[in-house]
């Protein structure tokens, strides 16, 4: 059966590092940040219309992959239960029950990682401190009532994604 993993956590929690490990194990990784970077967007938060376009692109690709039986890791924030539930509804007709991997990373670690970003790639987008704090403080931690949940330490050593020339 096709597996879909929701990589869940605020910006800077380690989602891309964990997603890259799953990609190395055979999953296809989808990321709104990668899509936005390819289109030349170098600042976050994205304008609403751009963010919606990126989400639509990722959702369409997700359905294509699931329909073909490909395992997928979604390298997104999944910052609210409503967003997670929306993706669960999207996958339900395909018989897929996604598993949420929540990156439990301390606030000070997240803020330090974000402060060290250099805009060198899609997983290095610089966020103003106030935005980073708001993202962390507004994040809704997933619960077991939502479905399969794995809590992952977000303090593992970092891996970087290859960047396109």
Secondary structure, 3 states (H helix, E strand, C coil): CCCEEEEECCCCCCHHHHHHHHHHCCCEEECHHHHHHHCCCCCCCCCHHHHHHHHHHHHHHHHHHHHCCCCEEEECCCCCHHHHHHHHHHHHCCCCCCEEEEEECCHHHHHHHHHCCCCCCCCCCCCCHHHHHHHHHHCCCCCHHHCCEEEEECCCCCCCCCCCC
